[in-house]
Amino acid sequence: MDTEDKYTALNSFFKELNKTSDDIAEEVGMSRQQVENLLKNRCAFRENAARKFSECYGLSPSWLMTGTGSMLLNWVDNVDFAGKGERLELFLKKRGLSKLEAGRLA
């Protein structure tokens, strides 16, 4: 995937979630300007930012940094959530997703 496609996909992802730069900034603990710079490809995702986006939205850190592989973490194989229905429910609720919507994104 080329860089432009990665950022188009990333921005489409947040548009589907109805998330603004302000919303994302608050949820990942960054400034709005930092988030906008990342989403507009003015700066590259580094490990710390990729980890924050991964924890908040289930995005793959390696995809964020390189654009290769799957955009979303494989939730079934994710040790943090496998077999832990309550944590998964909380994860989805925090992101405003139903299980059906999450399945469509995966």
Residue pairs with C-beta under 8 A, 6 or more apart in sequence:
1 9
1 67
1 68
2 67
3 41
3 67
4 41
5 67
6 63
6 67
7 39
7 40
7 41
9 71
10 39
10 59
10 64
10 71
11 39
13 57
13 59
13 71
13 105
14 24
14 39
16 105
17 57
17 95
17 96
17 97
18 96
19 27
21 32
21 35
21 36
21 39
22 32
24 30
24 35
24 39
24 56
25 31
25 32
25 34
25 35
27 56
28 35
28 49
28 52
28 53
28 56
29 52
30 49
30 52
34 49
36 42
37 43
38 45
38 49
44 65
45 53
45 61
45 64
45 65
46 65
47 61
47 65
49 64
50 59
50 61
50 62
50 64
50 65
51 61
53 59
53 61
53 64
54 60
54 61
54 64
54 73
56 94
56 95
57 95
58 72
58 73
58 75
58 91
58 95
58 102
58 105
59 71
59 72
59 73
60 69
60 70
60 71
60 72
60 73
62 68
62 69
63 69
63 70
63 71
72 105
72 106
74 106
75 81
75 88
75 102
75 106
76 82
80 87
81 87
81 88
81 91
92 98
92 99
92 102
97 105
